[in-house]
Amino acid sequence: MADVIEAPLKRRTPYFAGAICGLAAVSIWAGWMAVTRLGVMTSLTVYDLTMLRFGTAGLLLLPVLVQNGLALERLGWWRLAVLVFGAGAPYSLVAASGLRFAPAVHGGILIPGVMPLFVALLSAVCLKETFSAKRKAGYILIGLGIVIVVGIQTLISAQDQIAGPLLFLSAAFMWACYTIVLRQSGLAPLHGAAIVSVGSSFIFLPVYLFMNNFRAPNAPLSDILFQAAFQGIAATVIALFLYGKAISILGGSAGAAFGALVPALAALLAIPIMHEVPSSMDWLGVFAVTIGVYLASGGPLPQRKRSP
């Protein structure tokens, strides 16, 4: 009898461990929207935040890159450039710039929400991939949620109101290109993060130092240390490790499904951090995009038990 009881527990334990890793990773990524908006709206610029993120992560992940190399035999120079530009300093600059014009909840919906649409489009064109009815339904819900959040009025209104959404969409496309190349390359997540972080540091830090006359950011030391720890360690190193662990425990489809929680978590975290309370239409968009991303990422659905 004891063996019968322990068997389900043994099966559940790995799932719970994977679920904790997945939830922790997406919580960090969701918090990035609010923390980055807090930085750009107070004492730091988007250039400061980008320098702190990839300078810190690049230094920490340099040993990983030295050990594993640039993987040019897998990537080639143009795929290497796509990785660095798609998830590195250029991506960070575009995404953080969008947070100067739009609230964190919009960034939390548009970037992780639209990215699967761009990945699907690029996969269909470049990889000739086909999609199930469930995934197609997810893409439709994502599109509907985007329209709800951005709003038809915003799409046809003044340039300053459309700037944020356009920057978020650009960031989503950049990350989608990174995703396609990373999938094709077969690189381990931490190795890919090392390439992106060290490559971004090598390219961006000299430009940043020249722009600032080789001076440190003009901000309180507490703000600098907090953003360096969150941007460079939490959002770039720890979150990638946790997400990779979730994938290894649960498998690709189940692990990726946790990404569907990013829009809702970003909206919730923006309330205490930035005091930005989403409107009722924002919440409706959050719900539509969250369900859509879950379906599009291949999240499992409950199965009906067959009668004997």
C-alpha positions in Angstrom: 0.0 0.0 0.0 2.9 2.4 0.8 4.4 1.8 -2.6 1.1 2.7 -4.2 0.9 6.0 -2.3 4.5 7.0 -2.9 4.4 6.4 -6.7 2.1 9.4 -7.5 4.2 11.6 -5.1 7.4 10.6 -6.9 5.8 11.6 -10.2 4.6 14.9 -8.8 7.9 16.0 -7.2 9.8 16.6 -10.4 6.8 18.6 -11.8 6.6 20.8 -8.8 10.4 21.4 -8.9 10.1 22.3 -12.6 7.1 24.5 -12.0 8.9 26.5 -9.3 11.9 27.1 -11.6 9.5 28.2 -14.4 7.5 30.5 -12.2 10.7 32.0 -10.7 12.1 32.7 -14.2 9.0 34.4 -15.6 8.5 36.4 -12.4 12.0 37.9 -12.9 11.3 38.7 -16.6 7.9 40.2 -15.7 9.5 42.3 -13.1 12.0 43.6 -15.6 9.3 45.7 -17.2 8.4 47.5 -14.0 12.0 47.8 -12.7 13.3 49.1 -16.0 10.5 51.7 -16.3 11.3 52.8 -12.7 14.9 53.3 -13.7 14.3 55.3 -16.8 11.6 57.5 -15.1 13.9 58.4 -12.2 17.7 58.6 -12.1 19.0 56.5 -15.0 18.9 56.6 -18.8 18.2 53.7 -21.1 22.0 53.8 -21.9 22.9 53.5 -18.2 20.6 50.5 -17.8 21.9 48.8 -20.9 25.5 49.3 -19.7 24.7 48.0 -16.2 22.8 44.9 -17.6 25.4 43.7 -20.1 28.5 45.0 -18.4 27.5 43.0 -15.3 26.3 39.9 -17.1 29.2 40.0 -19.6 31.7 40.0 -16.7 30.0 37.1 -14.9 29.5 35.0 -18.1 33.0 35.7 -19.6 34.3 32.4 -18.2 31.4 30.5 -19.9 32.3 32.1 -23.3 36.0 31.4 -22.8 35.2 27.7 -22.1 32.7 27.2 -24.9 33.8 29.8 -27.5 31.7 31.8 -30.0 30.3 28.6 -31.7 31.1 30.1 -35.2 31.1 26.6 -36.6 27.3 26.4 -35.8 26.4 30.1 -36.2 28.5 31.8 -38.8 29.1 35.5 -38.4 25.6 36.7 -39.5 23.7 34.3 -37.1 26.1 35.5 -34.3 25.2 39.1 -35.1 21.4 38.2 -34.9 21.9 36.7 -31.5 23.7 39.7 -30.1 21.4 42.3 -31.7 18.2 40.3 -31.1 18.7 39.8 -27.4 21.6 42.0 -26.5 22.2 45.7 -26.1 20.3 46.9 -29.2 17.2 44.9 -28.0 17.5 46.3 -24.5 17.8 49.9 -25.8 14.7 49.5 -28.0 12.6 47.9 -25.2 13.7 50.3 -22.5 13.1 53.3 -24.8 9.5 52.1 -25.2 9.0 52.2 -21.5 9.7 56.0 -21.6 6.5 56.4 -23.7 4.2 53.7 -22.4 3.4 52.0 -19.1 5.0 48.7 -18.1 1.8 46.8 -18.5 1.8 47.6 -22.3 5.4 46.4 -22.6 4.6 43.3 -20.6 1.9 42.4 -23.0 3.3 43.5 -26.3 6.8 42.2 -26.2 6.2 38.6 -24.9 2.7 38.7 -26.5 3.7 39.6 -30.1 6.9 37.7 -30.1 5.2 34.3 -30.6 3.4 35.8 -33.6 6.7 36.9 -35.1 8.3 33.5 -34.3 5.4 31.8 -36.0 5.7 33.9 -39.1 9.4 33.5 -39.3 9.1 29.7 -38.7 6.5 29.4 -41.4 8.6 31.4 -43.9 12.1 30.2 -43.0 11.5 26.7 -41.5 8.3 25.7 -43.4 6.7 24.9 -40.0 3.0 24.1 -39.8 0.7 24.8 -36.7 -2.0 22.9 -35.0 -5.5 24.4 -34.5 -4.8 25.0 -30.8 -1.7 27.1 -31.7 -3.6 29.0 -34.3 -6.3 29.8 -31.8 -3.6 31.1 -29.5 -2.2 33.4 -32.1 -5.7 34.8 -32.8 -6.2 35.5 -29.0 -2.8 37.2 -28.9 -3.8 39.5 -31.8 -7.1 40.3 -30.2 -5.4 41.1 -26.9 -2.9 43.4 -28.6 -5.7 45.4 -30.3 -7.6 45.7 -26.9 -4.5 47.0 -25.1 -3.1 49.3 -27.7 -6.5 50.4 -28.9 -7.7 51.5 -32.3 -7.7 55.1 -31.1 -4.0 54.8 -30.1 -3.1 53.3 -33.4 -4.5 56.3 -35.3 -3.5 59.0 -32.8 -0.5 61.2 -32.3 3.0 60.1 -32.8 4.0 60.4 -29.1 1.3 57.9 -28.2 2.2 55.4 -30.8 6.0 55.6 -30.1 5.8 53.2 -27.2 3.9 50.4 -28.9 6.0 50.7 -32.1 9.2 50.3 -30.0 7.7 47.3 -28.2 6.8 45.7 -31.5 10.3 46.3 -32.8 11.7 44.7 -29.6 9.4 41.7 -30.0 10.6 41.2 -33.6 14.2 41.4 -32.6 13.7 38.8 -29.8 11.8 36.5 -32.3 14.8 36.6 -34.7 17.0 35.7 -31.7 14.7 32.8 -30.8 14.7 31.3 -34.3 18.5 31.5 -34.6 19.0 30.1 -31.1 16.6 27.2 -31.8 18.5 26.4 -35.1 21.9 26.6 -33.4 21.1 24.1 -30.5 23.2 26.2 -28.1 22.7 25.7 -24.4 20.8 28.6 -22.8 23.7 29.8 -20.6 26.1 29.5 -23.6 23.8 31.6 -25.7 23.4 34.2 -22.8 27.2 34.4 -22.6 27.6 35.1 -26.3 24.9 37.8 -26.1 26.2 39.4 -22.9 29.9 39.4 -23.7 29.2 40.4 -27.3 27.0 43.3 -26.2 29.6 44.4 -23.6 32.3 44.4 -26.3 30.2 46.5 -28.7 28.3 48.8 -26.4 30.6 49.6 -23.5 33.2 51.6 -25.6 30.3 53.6 -27.1 28.7 54.2 -23.7 32.0 55.4 -22.2 32.7 57.7 -25.1 29.2 59.2 -24.9 29.6 59.8 -21.2 33.2 61.2 -21.4 34.4 58.1 -19.5 32.3 59.0 -16.4 30.1 56.8 -14.3 26.3 57.2 -14.4 25.1 60.4 -12.7 22.8 58.6 -10.3 22.7 57.6 -6.6 25.0 54.6 -5.9 22.0 52.7 -4.4 20.1 53.0 -7.8 23.2 51.8 -9.7 23.9 48.8 -7.5 20.2 47.8 -7.5 19.8 48.0 -11.3 23.2 46.2 -11.9 22.1 43.4 -9.6 18.7 43.1 -11.1 19.5 43.7 -14.8 22.8 41.9 -15.0 22.4 39.1 -12.5 18.7 38.4 -12.0 17.2 39.1 -15.4 20.1 37.9 -17.5 21.9 35.1 -15.6 19.6 33.6 -13.0 16.4 33.8 -15.0 18.0 32.0 -18.0 19.4 29.3 -15.7 16.0 28.7 -14.0 14.2 28.7 -17.3 16.7 26.2 -18.8 16.2 24.0 -15.6 12.4 24.1 -16.1 12.8 23.0 -19.7 15.1 20.1 -18.7 12.7 18.9 -16.0 9.3 19.4 -17.7 10.2 19.3 -21.4 10.1 22.1 -24.0 6.3 22.4 -24.4 5.4 22.4 -20.7 8.3 24.6 -19.7 7.6 27.2 -22.4 4.0 27.4 -21.3 5.1 29.3 -18.2 5.9 32.3 -20.5 2.2 32.8 -20.8 2.3 34.2 -17.3 4.6 37.1 -18.1 1.9 39.6 -19.3 -0.3 39.1 -16.1 2.7 39.2 -13.8 4.1 42.4 -15.4 0.7 44.0 -14.9 0.5 42.9 -11.3 4.1 44.0 -10.4 3.6 47.4 -12.0 1.0 48.2 -9.3 3.3 48.2 -6.3 6.5 49.3 -8.1 5.2 52.0 -10.4 1.7 52.6 -8.9 0.3 51.9 -12.4 -3.1 50.3 -12.0 -4.3 48.7 -15.3 -7.7 49.7 -16.7 -10.5 47.2 -17.2 -9.6 47.0 -20.9 -5.9 46.4 -20.0 -7.0 43.5 -17.8 -9.1 42.1 -20.6 -6.1 42.4 -22.9 -3.9 40.7 -20.3 -6.3 37.8 -20.1 -6.6 37.4 -23.9 -2.8 37.5 -24.4 -2.0 35.2 -21.5 -4.4 32.5 -22.7 -3.2 33.1 -26.3 0.5 32.8 -25.4 -0.2 29.6 -23.4 -2.0 28.0 -26.3 0.6 29.2 -28.9 3.5 27.9 -26.8 1.9 24.4 -26.7 0.7 24.4 -23.1 -1.1 21.2 -22.2 -4.9 21.2 -22.0 -7.0 19.0 -19.6 -7.9 15.7 -21.1 -11.3 14.0 -20.7 -11.2 10.6 -19.0 -12.5 7.9 -21.3 -15.2 5.8 -19.8 -14.3 2.1 -19.5 
